[in-house]
Amino acid sequence: MLTKFATAVLLGFVLIGAAACGGGSDQARITDLEERIAAAEEEARKAEEARKAAEEKAAEEEEARKAAERKAADDAAKAEAAEQRRQEEEERRQAAEQERQRLAEEERKRRQAASRVMAEAAFEGLGGSADDGTRTDPGDVSVTPKYGQAAEVTTTPAVTFESKRRTSSGRWSITTLSNDDGTNKDDLVVYSDIGGPNRVLLSPGLTG
């Protein structure tokens, strides 16, 4: 297959031969053919440039598409990793909360046990004496617990407690009483879990 340059050269020889045989009358036709050849070659050149430009644009678009796909894949991987980290953080938070609740429950039980020991010691100490720790008459203690207030306490033999204060531990209301007159030291701790007053709906009586 002849190239465009070879075709043009061949046509040039033909035109030159035609010009030599036909004289001046053929010169116009030769010139016209030359111009057509030049125009055809120019169109072919422009078409080739357009083809190359289209190929380059298609290659750029393909590369942009691949880059977009890579970015989408990277974004999806990052989102999945972030979700995995979030789940792990949530699991750690839940585990920490469960541990906190366990420790709080253990502390609550420990305080309750300590409160019981203190209460037992207080009541046992109430019947003791400064001499040998025993007493034939342990006396009597009357306690009237109150909701949200210090309990009222009376004792036989009577003891005037100079110090009286109320604290709380969980559901327990704790009234601590103490007295020290230089001869005897009396300490009393009252634990009460009495609830608040209940509302009772009073219905009017029926008359006959």
C-alpha positions as CSV (number, residue, x, y, z in Angstrom):
1,M,0.0,0.0,0.0
2,L,1.5,3.4,-1.1
3,T,1.9,6.1,1.5
4,K,0.4,9.6,1.0
5,F,3.8,10.9,0.1
6,A,4.5,8.2,-2.5
7,T,1.0,8.8,-4.0
8,A,1.7,12.5,-4.2
9,V,5.0,11.9,-5.9
10,L,3.4,9.5,-8.4
11,L,0.7,12.0,-9.1
12,G,3.3,14.6,-9.6
13,F,5.1,12.6,-12.2
14,V,1.8,11.9,-14.0
15,L,1.0,15.6,-13.9
16,I,4.4,16.5,-15.2
17,G,4.0,13.9,-18.0
18,A,0.6,15.2,-18.9
19,A,1.9,18.8,-19.0
20,A,4.7,17.8,-21.3
21,C,2.3,16.1,-23.7
22,G,-0.6,18.5,-23.6
23,G,1.1,21.8,-23.5
24,G,-0.2,24.9,-21.8
25,S,-3.9,23.9,-22.0
26,D,-3.3,21.2,-19.5
27,Q,-1.4,23.4,-17.0
28,A,-4.6,24.6,-15.4
29,R,-5.8,21.0,-14.9
30,I,-2.4,20.2,-13.3
31,T,-2.6,23.1,-11.0
32,D,-6.1,22.2,-10.1
33,L,-5.1,18.6,-9.3
34,E,-2.1,19.8,-7.3
35,E,-4.4,22.0,-5.2
36,R,-6.9,19.2,-4.7
37,I,-4.0,16.9,-3.6
38,A,-2.8,19.6,-1.2
39,A,-6.3,20.1,0.2
40,A,-6.7,16.3,0.6
41,E,-3.4,16.0,2.4
42,E,-4.4,18.9,4.7
43,E,-7.7,17.3,5.5
44,A,-5.9,14.0,6.2
45,R,-3.4,15.8,8.5
46,K,-6.3,17.5,10.4
47,A,-8.1,14.2,10.7
48,E,-5.0,12.5,12.1
49,E,-4.6,15.3,14.6
50,A,-8.2,15.0,15.6
51,R,-7.9,11.2,16.0
52,K,-4.8,11.6,18.2
53,A,-6.5,14.3,20.3
54,A,-9.6,12.0,20.7
55,E,-7.3,9.1,21.8
56,E,-5.5,11.3,24.3
57,K,-8.8,12.6,25.7
58,A,-10.1,9.0,26.0
59,A,-7.0,8.0,27.8
60,E,-7.3,10.9,30.2
61,E,-10.9,10.1,30.9
62,E,-10.0,6.4,31.5
63,E,-7.3,7.4,33.9
64,A,-9.7,9.8,35.7
65,R,-12.3,6.9,36.0
66,K,-9.7,4.6,37.4
67,A,-8.5,7.3,39.9
68,A,-12.1,7.8,41.0
69,E,-12.6,4.1,41.5
70,R,-9.4,3.9,43.5
71,K,-10.5,6.9,45.7
72,A,-13.9,5.3,46.2
73,A,-12.3,2.1,47.3
74,D,-9.9,4.0,49.7
75,D,-12.9,5.9,51.1
76,A,-14.8,2.7,51.7
77,A,-11.8,1.1,53.4
78,K,-11.4,4.1,55.6
79,A,-15.1,4.2,56.5
80,E,-14.9,0.4,57.4
81,A,-11.8,1.0,59.5
82,A,-13.5,3.9,61.3
83,E,-16.6,1.8,62.0
84,Q,-14.4,-1.0,63.3
85,R,-12.7,1.5,65.7
86,R,-16.0,2.8,66.8
87,Q,-17.3,-0.7,67.6
88,E,-14.1,-1.5,69.5
89,E,-14.4,1.8,71.5
90,E,-18.0,1.0,72.3
91,E,-17.1,-2.5,73.5
92,R,-14.3,-1.0,75.7
93,R,-16.7,1.6,77.1
94,Q,-19.3,-1.1,77.9
95,A,-16.7,-3.3,79.6
96,A,-15.5,-0.3,81.6
97,E,-19.1,0.5,82.7
98,Q,-19.7,-3.1,83.7
99,E,-16.5,-3.0,85.7
100,R,-17.5,0.3,87.3
101,Q,-20.9,-1.2,88.3
102,R,-19.3,-4.3,89.7
103,L,-16.9,-2.3,91.8
104,A,-19.7,0.0,93.0
105,E,-21.8,-3.0,94.0
106,E,-18.8,-4.5,95.9
107,E,-18.3,-1.2,97.7
108,R,-22.0,-1.0,98.6
109,K,-21.9,-4.5,100.1
110,R,-18.7,-3.7,101.9
111,R,-20.3,-0.5,103.4
112,Q,-23.3,-2.5,104.5
113,A,-21.2,-5.2,106.1
114,A,-19.2,-2.5,107.9
115,S,-22.4,-0.8,109.0
116,R,-23.7,-4.1,110.5
117,V,-20.5,-4.6,112.4
118,M,-20.6,-1.1,113.8
119,A,-24.2,-1.5,114.8
120,E,-23.5,-4.8,116.5
121,A,-20.5,-3.3,118.4
122,A,-22.6,-0.3,119.4
123,F,-25.5,-2.3,120.8
124,E,-23.1,-4.7,122.6
125,G,-21.2,-1.8,124.0
126,L,-24.4,-0.3,125.4
127,G,-24.7,-3.1,127.9
128,G,-21.1,-3.1,129.0
129,S,-19.4,-1.4,132.0
130,A,-16.0,0.3,132.4
131,D,-14.9,-2.4,134.9
132,D,-15.1,-5.9,133.2
133,G,-17.3,-5.4,130.2
134,T,-20.2,-7.3,131.6
135,R,-23.4,-6.2,133.2
136,T,-26.2,-8.0,135.0
137,D,-28.7,-5.3,134.0
138,P,-28.0,-4.3,130.4
139,G,-30.5,-1.5,130.6
140,D,-33.1,-0.7,128.0
141,V,-33.1,1.4,124.8
142,S,-36.1,2.7,123.1
143,V,-35.7,3.9,119.5
144,T,-38.3,5.8,117.4
145,P,-37.0,6.0,113.9
146,K,-38.1,8.9,111.7
147,Y,-38.1,9.3,107.9
148,G,-35.4,11.7,106.8
149,Q,-34.6,12.8,110.4
150,A,-32.5,11.6,113.3
151,A,-34.0,8.9,115.4
152,E,-35.4,9.6,118.9
153,V,-33.6,7.5,121.5
154,T,-34.3,7.1,125.2
155,T,-32.4,4.8,127.6
156,T,-32.8,3.2,131.0
157,P,-30.7,4.1,132.9
158,A,-31.2,7.5,131.3
159,V,-28.3,8.9,129.3
160,T,-28.1,12.5,128.1
161,F,-26.3,12.4,124.8
162,E,-24.5,15.6,124.2
163,S,-23.8,14.9,120.5
164,K,-26.4,13.7,118.1
165,R,-25.9,13.7,114.3
166,R,-27.5,12.0,111.3
167,T,-25.8,10.5,108.2
168,S,-26.9,8.1,105.5
169,S,-25.5,5.1,103.7
170,G,-27.5,3.7,100.8
171,R,-31.0,3.1,102.1
172,W,-29.9,3.3,105.7
173,S,-30.4,6.4,107.9
174,I,-27.8,6.5,110.6
175,T,-28.2,8.4,113.9
176,T,-25.0,8.6,115.9
177,L,-25.2,9.6,119.6
178,S,-22.4,10.1,122.0
179,N,-21.7,11.3,125.5
180,D,-18.5,11.6,127.5
181,D,-18.8,13.1,131.1
182,G,-15.3,12.1,132.1
183,T,-16.5,9.1,134.1
184,N,-18.5,7.2,131.5
185,K,-18.4,7.3,127.7
186,D,-21.6,6.3,125.9
187,D,-21.9,5.8,122.2
188,L,-25.0,4.7,120.4
189,V,-25.6,4.2,116.6
190,V,-29.1,3.7,115.3
191,Y,-29.6,2.2,111.8
192,S,-33.0,2.6,110.2
193,D,-34.4,2.0,106.7
194,I,-37.9,3.3,107.4
195,G,-39.6,4.6,104.3
196,G,-41.5,7.8,103.7
197,P,-45.2,8.2,104.5
198,N,-47.7,6.5,102.1
199,R,-50.6,8.4,100.7
200,V,-54.0,6.8,101.5
201,L,-57.1,7.8,99.6
202,L,-59.9,8.5,102.1
203,S,-63.4,7.7,100.8
204,P,-66.2,9.7,102.4
205,G,-68.4,7.5,104.7
206,L,-71.8,6.3,103.5
207,T,-74.9,7.8,105.3
208,G,-78.1,5.8,105.6
